[in-house]
Amino acid sequence: QVQLVEAGGGLVQPGGSLRLSCAASGSIFRLNAMGWYRQAPGKQRELVATITSSGGSTYFVDSVKGRFTISRDNAKNTVYLQMNRLKPEDTAVYYCNKLPNYAAYWGQGTQVTVSS
């Protein structure tokens, strides 16, 4: 059974940083590209960043380019999202999933709140 467990969220002031982690159990991790998604209140879930299975290629939505980085450690079955220069509009619940995402793999997410 696959589980994805996100961690690292919290309350941070605008301009601050957070590092999210997503630990995967099961066999999906190393063979799959992974993505970080977020869902703000009243909005649809959106894809924020992706990374290929090898970690050699990444993608970021325009709104986070230059501020967020994504990385993975296949030995630890973990994918990370480093978020710098956070803005209030980054406030959301952040989730990880494989690409393409699979409904059964959604975890609880981790709340990120950017506020002064």
C-alpha angles and dihedrals in degrees: 000000000000122000130180116194119191123200142162103070125132147127115308135168121247109279093029131119139236134180117214124198133198118198117199128202124193130038102297101086109074095041097050140071108238133213141197116222132183137200122200121198111285093005136101121258111267134197110245107174140355137196130193122241092261093043091238098121133038139184132200132190111245094250093064102033112129092016105061130052128189126207139162140208108207092188088061096035088233135132123197137203116201109198119193133176090021120202131203088251089064089069107121145106108279122214136178128214139154123270117285089028120241120214095222092057099061111120131195094277128215124265119236117190121183111193141131 
